[in-house]
Amino acid sequence: MKSLVAWRILVHEKGRSGLAIGGIFLAILLIFLQLGFYMSVPQGGLLIYDAMRFDLMLTSSGYVFEAQSSKFPRQRLYQALAVPEVERAIPFYHNNGRWLNDKDGLARDVFVMGINPDDPVFKIPEVMRQAELLRQPDTILVDVNSRPEFGTLRVGRRLEIEQRNVEIVGLYNLGTGFVGLGVIVTSDLNFTRMFPDQALIDINLGLLTLKPGADPVQTAAHLRRIMPADTQVFTRDELYNFETAHWITSTSTGLIFGFGVIVAVIVGLVILNQTLSTQISRQLAQYATLKAMGYTDLHLSGIVVILATIMTTISYVPAVLLSTGIYWIVRHATLLPTEMTAPRMLAVLAIAWGISALSALFALRVLRRADPVELF
């Protein structure tokens, strides 16, 4: 009965109801966009880590985030290998280099990752399949998502990085995340040729793979007991939590997008509250008639909540479709990993329904003034 009455109220004035639904649609769309941007921040920070093979990671005690990891002695890898649960320990190098674009003569920062071609560092088939090519002197693999400012990315192109002539011998598709506008992979030997001040005995990250059945938490605790103070140990979950906290709470990007989510929810609440209050005010006579027939305020409140839920659900569908398209545009224009996911869709729907219920409760102040005696 309540649902039927709510539906009849909604379709009674289709034009006005359509405008109300349009306002709610904009509020839900704003929530989708701000939440998508907010969640893309830690995802962008973890993009390269997600593509790496490791169970535990060794870092310098001065580690801030991936692109500012500092260095620590490679000897720590050998100490880790002495632990029975550790099967493999792989060094990983990175630095920011200057890529000279031969077209405009301008140099741009590029994130350079150095690996041993024999080590299974990445899960990316394109990288591991072409790793053998990096044994040649002054060769690199380039992420195809690097910005257009780096010029045409093609195999065989020769260019200059850190005043050293190198050749692109392969391309791969991963994404740059927040480490830089461009990302390349090279061998550890080529890495030291580009950055002669960074010796191979000093590494940026140590990727540890455990033997089958080994417990990462217990092994990490064991390693922390034997490692000197210059090295810290992360499990994969701990690293993800550390990076997420950094990007969300310690960077202006995370704080801005986080505040944007809060503002979007408040704006949605205001829009929906105003919409429902207007709907009730226009049809106050109908509600007063129901009260005169014996319907209680609680019963009428149920009608208003159902009406708000119906309007929100109708608005939600086009908001999902349009925000998915905007995510795609943003992902290709800015390289932020904005993607529509099922958990996000469910979360926004729950938020929208919650806002609609809360707004309905606020709007009931108007409904309580629907006195049959005054109206008739």
ABEGO torsion letter per residue (X at the ends): XAAAAAAAAAAABAAAAAAAAAAAAAAAAAAAAAAAAAAAAAAAAAAAAAABBBABBBBBAABABAABAEBBBAAAAAAAAABAABABBBBBBBBBBBBBBAAAGBBBBBBBBBBBAABBABABAAAAAAAAAAABBGBBBBBAABBAAAEBBBBGBBBBBGGBBBBBABBBBAEAEAAEABBBBBBAAAAAAABAABBAABBABBBBBBBBGBBAAAAAAAAAAABBAABBBBBAAAAAAAAAAAAAAABAAAAAAAAAAAAAAAAAAAAAAAAAAAAAAAAAAAAAAAAAAGBBAAAAAAAAAAAAAAAAAAAAAAAAAAAAAAAAAAAAAAGBBBBBBAAAAAAAAAAAAAAAAAAAAAAAAAAAABBAAAAX
